[in-house]
Amino acid sequence: ELKAIFKLTVPNVLTYFFTSLLPIWTNYSLGQLGALELGAGAFSHTLCSLTGLCFIFGMATALDTLCSQAFTGSEDKKIVGLYLQRGIVVCFLTFIPISILWLNIGGILLYFGSDPALVDLVRVYIKWRLLSVPPTIIFECLKKFLQAQGIVKAPSYIMIISAPVGVIINYFLVINPSTAIGFEGAPITIAITMWFSMTICIMYIAFIDGKQAWGGFTSMAFTGWSPIIKLGVGGMMMTSIEWWAFGAMTLVVPSFGAAQLAAHSVLVTLDNLCYMLHLGVSISASIRVGNHLGSRLPNKAKLAALCSYFFSICTAVVASIIMGGFASFWAHTFSKDQEVISIIIRLMPIGVVYQLFSSFNAASGGILRGEGRQFLGAIVLLAGFYVVAIPLSLYLGLATPLNLFGVWIGFVCGLILSSALYIYSFMKTDWDMEVQNTIDRLEE
């Protein structure tokens, strides 16, 4: 089981690592245009994530459960392809109100007093970013379709190809003086790259591997949405609760001054980098647990969960070494300001502790998705982030001299609570009952 999870985890880590490269490069390229463009790009990206993508990615987590369980639990493997089509349709329906919000976001920002110059750029960014959402939905669902079948190398191959292509397109549309079209080149690059990634993924399934679970287009994709919606709503809650919590933290930090904001940005960047490790384990956990439950093997499902926790400890150790072992290196790499460097080095031990519990939480979320218990995950995250993390961060950050340190301590405490709740839920899990729930779900 350890070997199986390891084989799944490495490609998954590569997939999400290369996926994260384009947004990083986009910020760099916009920084070459000026402070306003950089700020507008970063703000627009955050806005898209918190008001749209978190719901779409959350809804797509229904396929983590259904596809992985159906692949081993159904005699007809083509039921996985049916779930894929239903997932895509429901995700597109989810996108309709999101698109209406995005098209009117400029007026909303102006109403709340945002800088008109910033709003103009945000409108441009979101207009083009809308074009990237359809391929993003399809590609995200196709990834889960492949991953459920144990085909995890394909998405990593696709992103290894797509990420450099996106960087090259971005260079010519944003940076290169003779071909650049300015700020709008950044969201256009994202749209082109996502359409490219989706196309390659479809071709891979059609001509190389994965089509054995594809039964062709069917009108049944427009019926039987209940399992998708039940699981997807819980997944949306899990994703949005976590993403919004980090958004709330980011809103508080600027009040602490430029130096602490800069240090916070460095810690967040490193955290996002390390989270790719944890996310790889999380996806692997959902695949293995779901596959075993579909095969009616409760003991193996429990073993897969335990092995996933073991790997979460391993990735936490690696992340801790990356952050804590090279604290001075990262501080001097990201900044030349001595005050910022000092804050980063002093803050890093808290970041290391944060990684330990972040890894455990990611693995737990993957296990629950494999079981189909997204709502339980949402409740745990709600308690961890909104009962403890945010209130404690606000108090320690704003009412004590700790400032930025208090914000991070508050979030660590929230992760500790959610980890404890995850442990309790794992210990109370009736794996035989989860097998029965899987059978009922596939028959629904």
C-alpha positions as CSV (number, residue, x, y, z in Angstrom):
1,E,0.0,0.0,0.0
2,L,2.9,2.4,0.8
3,K,4.4,1.6,-2.6
4,A,1.1,2.2,-4.4
5,I,0.5,5.5,-2.7
6,F,4.1,6.6,-3.4
7,K,3.7,5.8,-7.1
8,L,0.5,7.9,-7.1
9,T,1.9,10.8,-5.1
10,V,5.1,11.6,-7.1
11,P,3.3,12.3,-10.4
12,N,0.5,14.2,-8.5
13,V,3.1,16.5,-6.9
14,L,4.7,17.2,-10.3
15,T,1.3,18.0,-11.8
16,Y,0.4,20.6,-9.2
17,F,3.9,22.0,-9.0
18,F,4.0,22.7,-12.7
19,T,0.4,24.0,-12.5
20,S,1.6,26.6,-9.9
21,L,4.4,27.9,-12.2
22,L,2.3,29.9,-14.5
23,P,0.6,32.1,-11.9
24,I,4.1,32.8,-10.4
25,W,5.5,33.7,-13.7
26,T,2.4,35.8,-14.5
27,N,3.0,37.9,-11.3
28,Y,6.7,38.3,-12.3
29,S,5.8,39.5,-15.8
30,L,3.2,42.0,-14.6
31,G,5.7,43.3,-12.1
32,Q,7.8,44.4,-15.1
33,L,4.9,46.6,-16.3
34,G,4.6,48.5,-13.0
35,A,3.2,48.4,-9.5
36,L,-0.4,49.1,-10.5
37,E,-0.4,46.2,-13.0
38,L,1.2,43.8,-10.5
39,G,-1.3,44.7,-7.8
40,A,-4.2,44.5,-10.2
41,G,-3.1,41.1,-11.5
42,A,-2.6,39.6,-8.1
43,F,-5.9,41.1,-6.8
44,S,-7.8,39.8,-9.9
45,H,-6.3,36.3,-9.5
46,T,-7.3,36.3,-5.8
47,L,-10.8,37.6,-6.7
48,C,-11.3,34.9,-9.3
49,S,-10.1,32.2,-6.9
50,L,-12.3,33.3,-4.0
51,T,-15.5,34.1,-6.0
52,G,-15.4,31.4,-8.6
53,L,-12.7,28.8,-8.9
54,C,-13.1,27.6,-5.3
55,F,-16.7,26.6,-6.0
56,I,-15.8,24.9,-9.3
57,F,-12.9,23.0,-7.9
58,G,-15.0,22.1,-4.9
59,M,-17.9,20.8,-7.0
60,A,-15.4,18.7,-9.0
61,T,-14.3,16.9,-5.8
62,A,-17.4,14.8,-6.2
63,L,-15.5,13.0,-8.9
64,D,-12.8,12.1,-6.4
65,T,-15.4,10.0,-4.7
66,L,-17.6,8.7,-7.5
67,C,-15.0,7.9,-10.1
68,S,-12.5,6.2,-7.8
69,Q,-15.3,4.1,-6.2
70,A,-17.0,3.3,-9.5
71,F,-13.8,2.2,-11.2
72,T,-13.4,-0.7,-8.9
73,G,-17.0,-1.1,-7.7
74,S,-18.8,-1.3,-11.0
75,E,-18.6,-4.2,-13.5
76,D,-19.1,-1.7,-16.3
77,K,-16.1,0.6,-16.2
78,K,-17.9,3.0,-18.5
79,I,-19.9,4.3,-15.5
80,V,-16.8,6.3,-14.7
81,G,-17.2,8.1,-18.0
82,L,-20.8,8.8,-17.2
83,Y,-19.8,10.4,-13.9
84,L,-17.2,12.4,-15.7
85,Q,-19.9,13.9,-18.1
86,R,-22.3,14.6,-15.2
87,G,-19.5,16.3,-13.3
88,I,-18.7,18.5,-16.2
89,V,-22.3,19.5,-16.8
90,V,-22.9,20.3,-13.1
91,C,-19.6,22.3,-12.9
92,F,-20.7,24.3,-16.0
93,L,-24.1,25.0,-14.3
94,T,-22.1,26.2,-11.2
95,F,-20.2,28.5,-13.5
96,I,-23.3,30.4,-14.7
97,P,-23.9,32.5,-11.6
98,I,-20.2,32.9,-11.2
99,S,-19.9,34.4,-14.7
100,I,-22.7,36.8,-14.0
101,L,-20.9,38.0,-10.9
102,W,-17.6,38.4,-12.7
103,L,-19.2,40.4,-15.5
104,N,-20.5,42.9,-12.9
105,I,-17.5,42.9,-10.6
106,G,-16.3,46.3,-11.8
107,G,-19.4,48.0,-10.6
108,I,-19.4,46.2,-7.3
109,L,-15.8,47.3,-6.7
110,L,-16.5,50.9,-7.6
111,Y,-19.5,50.9,-5.2
112,F,-17.2,49.9,-2.4
113,G,-14.7,52.7,-3.2
114,S,-12.0,50.9,-5.2
115,D,-9.5,52.9,-7.2
116,P,-11.1,53.4,-10.8
117,A,-7.7,52.7,-12.4
118,L,-7.4,49.4,-10.5
119,V,-11.0,48.5,-11.4
120,D,-10.4,49.1,-15.1
121,L,-7.5,46.6,-15.1
122,V,-9.6,44.1,-13.0
123,R,-12.3,44.3,-15.6
124,V,-9.9,43.6,-18.4
125,Y,-8.3,40.7,-16.5
126,I,-11.6,39.0,-15.6
127,K,-13.1,39.5,-19.1
128,W,-10.3,37.4,-20.6
129,R,-10.1,35.1,-17.6
130,L,-13.7,34.0,-18.3
131,L,-12.5,32.3,-21.4
132,S,-10.1,30.2,-19.4
133,V,-12.9,28.7,-17.2
134,P,-14.5,26.2,-19.6
135,P,-11.2,24.4,-20.4
136,T,-10.3,24.6,-16.7
137,I,-13.5,22.8,-15.8
138,I,-13.1,20.1,-18.4
139,F,-9.4,19.6,-17.7
140,E,-10.0,19.4,-13.9
141,C,-12.7,16.8,-14.4
142,L,-10.6,14.8,-16.9
143,K,-7.7,14.8,-14.4
144,K,-9.9,13.1,-11.9
145,F,-11.2,10.7,-14.5
146,L,-7.7,9.6,-15.2
147,Q,-6.5,9.6,-11.6
148,A,-9.4,7.4,-10.5
149,Q,-8.1,4.8,-13.0
150,G,-4.6,5.1,-11.6
151,I,-3.4,7.0,-14.6
152,V,-1.6,9.7,-12.7
153,K,1.4,10.3,-14.9
154,A,-0.6,11.7,-17.8
155,P,-1.6,15.0,-16.0
156,S,2.0,15.5,-15.0
157,Y,3.2,15.0,-18.6
158,I,0.6,17.4,-19.8
159,M,1.5,20.1,-17.3
160,I,5.3,19.6,-17.9
161,I,4.5,20.5,-21.6
162,S,1.9,23.2,-20.9
163,A,3.7,25.2,-18.2
164,P,6.7,26.1,-20.4
165,V,4.4,26.8,-23.3
166,G,2.4,29.2,-21.1
167,V,5.7,30.9,-19.9
168,I,6.7,31.4,-23.6
169,I,3.4,32.8,-24.6
170,N,3.4,35.1,-21.6
171,Y,6.8,36.4,-22.5
172,F,5.7,37.4,-26.0
173,L,2.4,38.9,-24.9
174,V,3.5,40.7,-21.8
175,I,7.3,41.2,-21.7
176,N,8.8,41.2,-25.1
177,P,8.7,44.9,-26.4
178,S,8.1,44.1,-30.0
179,T,5.2,41.7,-29.5
180,A,3.7,42.6,-26.0
181,I,0.1,43.7,-25.8
182,G,0.3,44.8,-22.2
183,F,-1.6,43.9,-19.1
184,E,-4.3,41.9,-20.9
185,G,-1.6,39.5,-22.2
186,A,-1.5,37.9,-18.8
187,P,-5.1,36.6,-18.6
188,I,-5.0,35.8,-22.4
189,T,-2.0,33.6,-21.7
190,I,-3.8,31.7,-19.0
191,A,-6.8,31.1,-21.3
192,I,-4.6,29.9,-24.2
193,T,-2.6,27.6,-21.9
194,M,-5.8,26.1,-20.4
195,W,-7.3,25.4,-23.8
196,F,-4.0,23.8,-24.8
197,S,-3.8,21.6,-21.7
198,M,-7.4,20.5,-22.2
199,T,-6.8,19.6,-25.8
200,I,-3.7,17.6,-25.0
201,C,-5.6,15.7,-22.2
202,I,-8.4,14.8,-24.6
203,M,-6.0,13.6,-27.2
204,Y,-4.1,11.5,-24.5
205,I,-7.3,9.8,-23.5
206,A,-8.5,9.2,-27.1
207,F,-5.2,7.9,-28.5
208,I,-3.1,6.6,-25.5
209,D,-4.8,5.6,-22.3
210,G,-8.0,6.1,-20.3
211,K,-10.7,5.6,-22.9
212,Q,-11.5,2.2,-21.5
213,A,-13.7,3.9,-19.0
214,W,-15.2,6.2,-21.6
215,G,-18.5,5.0,-23.0
216,G,-19.2,7.9,-25.3
217,F,-21.4,10.9,-25.0
218,T,-24.8,10.2,-23.6
219,S,-28.0,12.0,-22.8
220,M,-27.8,10.4,-19.3
221,A,-25.2,13.1,-18.5
222,F,-28.2,15.5,-18.1
223,T,-29.9,13.3,-15.5
224,G,-28.9,11.6,-12.2
225,W,-27.1,14.7,-10.8
226,S,-28.1,14.0,-7.2
227,P,-24.9,12.2,-6.1
228,I,-22.7,14.8,-7.8
229,I,-24.5,17.7,-6.1
230,K,-24.6,16.0,-2.7
231,L,-20.9,15.4,-2.7
232,G,-20.0,18.6,-4.6
233,V,-21.8,20.9,-2.3
234,G,-19.7,19.5,0.6
235,G,-16.6,19.8,-1.5
236,M,-17.4,23.4,-2.3
237,M,-17.8,24.1,1.4
238,M,-14.4,22.5,2.1
239,T,-12.6,24.4,-0.6
240,S,-14.3,27.8,0.0
241,I,-14.0,27.7,3.8
242,E,-10.2,27.1,3.5
243,W,-9.6,29.6,0.7
244,W,-11.7,32.3,2.3
245,A,-9.9,31.9,5.6
246,F,-6.6,32.6,3.9
247,G,-8.2,35.5,2.1
248,A,-9.3,37.0,5.4
249,M,-5.8,36.6,6.8
250,T,-4.3,38.5,3.8
251,L,-6.7,41.4,4.3
252,V,-5.4,42.0,7.9
253,V,-1.7,41.8,7.2
254,P,-1.2,45.1,5.3
255,S,-2.1,47.0,8.5
256,F,1.1,45.8,10.1
257,G,3.3,47.7,7.7
258,A,5.3,47.1,4.5
259,A,8.1,45.0,6.1
260,Q,5.6,42.5,7.7
261,L,3.5,42.4,4.5
262,A,6.6,41.5,2.5
263,A,7.6,38.8,5.0
264,H,4.1,37.4,5.0
265,S,4.2,37.2,1.2
266,V,7.4,35.2,1.3
267,L,5.9,32.7,3.8
268,V,2.8,32.3,1.8
269,T,4.8,31.7,-1.4
270,L,6.9,29.0,0.4
271,D,3.7,27.5,1.9
272,N,2.1,27.3,-1.5
273,L,5.2,25.6,-2.8
274,C,5.3,23.0,0.0
275,Y,1.6,22.5,-0.2
276,M,2.1,20.8,-3.6
277,L,3.7,17.9,-1.6
278,H,0.7,17.7,0.7
279,L,-1.8,18.0,-2.2
280,G,-0.1,15.0,-3.9
281,V,-0.6,12.9,-0.9
282,S,-4.2,14.1,-0.5
283,I,-5.1,13.1,-4.1
284,S,-3.4,9.7,-3.7
285,A,-5.4,9.2,-0.5
286,S,-8.7,9.9,-2.2
287,I,-7.9,7.5,-5.0
288,R,-6.7,4.6,-2.9
289,V,-9.4,4.8,-0.3
290,G,-12.1,5.2,-3.0
291,N,-10.8,2.3,-5.0
292,H,-10.7,0.0,-2.0
293,L,-14.2,1.0,-0.9
294,G,-15.4,0.3,-4.4
295,S,-13.8,-3.1,-4.3
296,R,-15.7,-3.9,-1.0
297,L,-12.4,-4.1,1.0
298,P,-12.9,-2.1,4.2
299,N,-9.7,-3.2,5.9
300,K,-7.6,-2.2,2.8
301,A,-9.4,1.2,2.7
302,K,-8.4,1.8,6.4
303,L,-4.8,0.7,5.6
304,A,-4.7,3.1,2.7
305,A,-5.8,5.9,5.1
306,L,-3.1,5.0,7.6
307,C,-0.5,4.8,4.9
308,S,-1.6,8.3,3.7
309,Y,-1.1,9.6,7.1
310,F,2.4,8.1,7.1
311,F,3.2,9.9,3.9
312,S,1.7,13.1,5.3
313,I,4.3,12.9,8.0
314,C,7.0,12.4,5.4
315,T,6.0,15.4,3.3
316,A,5.7,17.5,6.5
317,V,9.3,16.6,7.3
318,V,10.4,17.5,3.8
319,A,8.5,20.8,3.9
320,S,10.0,21.6,7.3
321,I,13.5,21.0,6.0
322,I,12.8,23.2,2.9
323,M,11.5,26.0,5.0
324,G,13.3,25.8,8.4
325,G,16.6,24.4,7.2
326,F,17.0,27.1,4.6
327,A,15.4,30.0,6.4
328,S,18.3,32.4,5.9
329,F,18.7,31.4,2.2
330,W,15.0,32.1,1.5
331,A,15.1,35.4,3.4
332,H,18.1,36.7,1.5
333,T,16.7,35.3,-1.8
334,F,13.4,37.1,-1.6
335,S,14.6,40.4,0.0
336,K,17.6,42.7,0.5
337,D,15.9,44.6,3.3
338,Q,17.4,43.7,6.6
339,E,14.1,44.2,8.5
340,V,12.2,41.9,6.2
341,I,15.0,39.3,6.3
342,S,14.9,39.4,10.1
343,I,11.1,38.9,10.3
344,I,11.2,36.0,7.8
345,I,13.9,34.2,9.8
346,R,12.1,34.7,13.1
347,L,8.7,33.7,11.6
348,M,10.0,30.6,9.9
349,P,9.7,28.3,13.0
350,I,6.0,29.0,13.1
351,G,5.8,28.3,9.4
352,V,7.5,24.9,10.0
353,V,4.9,24.0,12.7
354,Y,2.2,25.2,10.3
355,Q,3.5,22.7,7.6
356,L,3.3,19.8,10.1
357,F,-0.4,20.2,10.6
358,S,-1.2,21.5,7.1
359,S,0.1,18.2,5.7
360,F,-2.0,16.2,8.1
361,N,-5.1,18.2,7.2
362,A,-4.5,17.7,3.5
363,A,-4.2,13.9,3.9
364,S,-7.4,13.8,6.1
365,G,-9.3,15.8,3.4
366,G,-8.2,13.3,0.8
367,I,-9.3,10.4,2.9
368,L,-12.8,11.9,3.5
369,R,-13.2,12.6,-0.2
370,G,-12.4,9.0,-1.0
371,E,-15.1,8.0,1.5
372,G,-17.6,10.5,0.2
373,R,-17.7,12.5,3.5
374,Q,-17.1,16.0,2.2
375,F,-19.7,17.5,4.5
376,L,-17.8,16.2,7.5
377,G,-14.6,17.7,6.2
378,A,-16.4,21.0,5.8
379,I,-17.6,20.9,9.4
380,V,-14.1,20.2,10.6
381,L,-12.6,23.1,8.6
382,L,-15.4,25.4,9.7
383,A,-14.5,24.7,13.4
384,G,-10.7,24.9,12.8
385,F,-10.7,28.1,10.7
386,Y,-13.8,30.1,11.8
387,V,-14.1,29.1,15.4
388,V,-10.4,29.2,16.3
389,A,-8.0,30.4,13.5
390,I,-9.6,33.6,12.3
391,P,-10.8,34.9,15.7
392,L,-7.5,34.1,17.4
393,S,-5.5,35.5,14.5
394,L,-7.4,38.8,14.7
395,Y,-7.0,39.0,18.4
396,L,-3.3,38.2,18.5
397,G,-2.6,40.2,15.4
398,L,-4.5,43.4,16.2
399,A,-4.9,43.4,20.0
400,T,-1.4,42.3,21.0
401,P,2.2,43.4,19.9
402,L,2.6,40.0,18.1
403,N,1.1,41.4,14.8
404,L,2.1,39.1,11.9
405,F,3.4,36.5,14.3
406,G,0.0,36.4,16.1
407,V,-1.8,35.9,12.8
408,W,0.3,32.9,11.9
409,I,0.1,31.5,15.5
410,G,-3.7,31.8,15.3
411,F,-3.8,29.8,12.1
412,V,-1.5,27.1,13.5
413,C,-3.9,26.7,16.5
414,G,-6.8,26.4,14.0
415,L,-5.0,23.6,12.2
416,I,-4.2,21.8,15.4
417,L,-7.9,21.8,16.3
418,S,-8.9,20.5,12.9
419,S,-6.2,17.9,13.0
420,A,-7.6,16.7,16.4
421,L,-11.1,16.5,14.9
422,Y,-9.9,14.6,11.9
423,I,-8.1,12.1,14.2
424,Y,-11.3,11.6,16.2
425,S,-13.4,11.1,13.0
426,F,-10.9,8.6,11.7
427,M,-11.0,6.6,14.9
428,K,-14.8,6.5,14.9
429,T,-15.0,5.5,11.2
430,D,-17.0,2.3,10.6
431,W,-15.3,1.0,7.4
432,D,-17.9,-1.7,6.9
433,M,-20.5,1.0,6.9
434,E,-18.5,3.1,4.4
435,V,-18.4,0.1,2.0
436,Q,-22.2,-0.1,2.3
437,N,-22.5,3.6,1.7
438,T,-20.4,3.2,-1.4
439,I,-22.6,0.4,-2.7
440,D,-25.7,2.5,-2.1
441,R,-24.1,5.5,-3.8
442,L,-23.2,3.5,-6.9
443,E,-26.8,2.1,-7.1
444,E,-28.4,5.5,-6.7
